[in-house]
Amino acid sequence: MTLEQTLPICIAGTWRLGGGERYATCYPATGEPVAWLNAASLDDVEAAVQGAHQAFLHSGWAQRKPHERATVLYRIAGLIRERAEELAQLQRQDNGKPIGETRALVASAAGTFQFFAAACETLEETITPSRGDFVSMSVYEPMGVVAAITPWNSPIASEAQKVAPALAGGNAVVIKPAEITPLLALQLARICEEAGLPKGLLSVLPGKGSVLGDALTRHPLVKRVSFTGGTRTGKHIAHIAADKMMPVSLELGGKSPTIVLDDADLDHAVAGVLYGIFSSSGEACIAGSRLFVARPLYEPFMARLTAAAAQLRVGDPADERTQMGPLISAAHRESVERYVALGLAEGGRLRLGGERPAGGVFDQGYFYPPTILEGLGNHQQVCQEEIFGPVLVAMPFDNEEALITQANDSLYALAAGIWSRDYKRAWALGRKLQAGTVWINTYKQFSISTPFGGWRDSGLGREKGRLGILQYMEQKSLYWGMNDQPLAWAGLETGQ
Ligand code: NDP
């Protein structure tokens, strides 16, 4: 790939230039272009969906036995692993995450394909207890064309979580990656093709979500949308889906509480809180962005946390030691800055950060330092809205009842963290927190075999887990008559 080239995109089994405007994807650490490509046009959306529909009907993918589909998915996992370093470096440039993180995301994408290959070939359909002279069964059928709409913060891992189960379920997929991070989705399409996925079964449409993602969602041949992104966009998609009576899964935003109880192991808690909010520069739906600390511990804990946060290595994402890279774009950094200014206007105080770093690499990219605000109440805007950056709001709490009320007082309910040495206390609290995932004495740890998703404004449906394939399949009941006689109701004589 050279910078002069305009990258082709993958539409209905053909690699060609998109029909939309030419644009560059940029490396957030320098603002320099990484690649040029033409966005897809609305005609390309039509071609991709029609091509996917034809591939679904005629490629034989849906009719292959599960273990045959699994063979291709295992190959995709293998090819991702073979190219892991190349993919991780490309992703670092595409979205500016430190190389250590992009390597982990690539590894997770390979693991996702492997997991859903295994889930696919071991998925069982059931014979249900019969209540008459018949055998009754519950089976699953592919849906057809599925749309996968993904955000910019974890390319390839997000796509894998949708594409792998959808393909495992026998469907065709059209990916709409974030406009500014399309490169990994395109690479994934190349790998799928090389692994033997039938042509046309997977297309990738880079470009504006408000145009392409919207058209894709509305398309009558699209039978399901799996979306990860902001809550506002998710609700928009849900409205369209309601009109089409189309199932959707929505992985949306968060404002997750992390709670340090007075019996917490402080070394573990400091490390976990730091990782929870500042890894990925806070650009994570599950970022632990609201910190609640038991009042007697508040000062000593905050002193240790602040000192540790001040030591985090912010800088060049290509450097293996870097812990925080730049934010995704200049516009996003400005949005984070507006939130910090709002927090101060609401009466908050800066305990750490709050100012762009300057000098060297910092003058080129969209860097922002670890920032801690305190002196605010949970009801205030910076405690309620998702900032999606390295900004932690810290609050003391006096008793567990008040804590639970505040922790649950959010439109979001994606994740939560608890730090305590008392497992019974942590268990009781964990059951009372309203969140799709609760981590106890750890944070931001994932297993592809554990379902993930949010409550309330954090989303609908679950991804991952062995049964994740079923999200991309329709359930069907089959009854096989075993009667020796015609159904009695008709009152027919038999044997004449
Ligand atoms: P957006 O909702 O803006 O975008 C997500 C995707 O949707 C992008 O591909 C975008 O395209 C597309 N899109 C935008 N408008 C429409 C539309 N009208 N119809 C269909 N698709 C559309 O979110 P961000 O990209 O800003 O991502 C950050 C958000 O994602 C945060 O809120 C974060 O919490 C959430 N997120 C949730 C996760 C979870 O698993 N719960 C994981 C990661 C992130 P385009 O890029 O062109 O705008």
Residues whose N, C-alpha, C, O or C-beta is under 5 A from the ligand:
A	BS01	NDP	I149 T150 P151 W152 K176 P177 A178 E179 I180 G207 K208 G209 S210 G213 D214 T228 G229 G230 T231 T233 H236 E251 L252 G253 G254 C285 S458
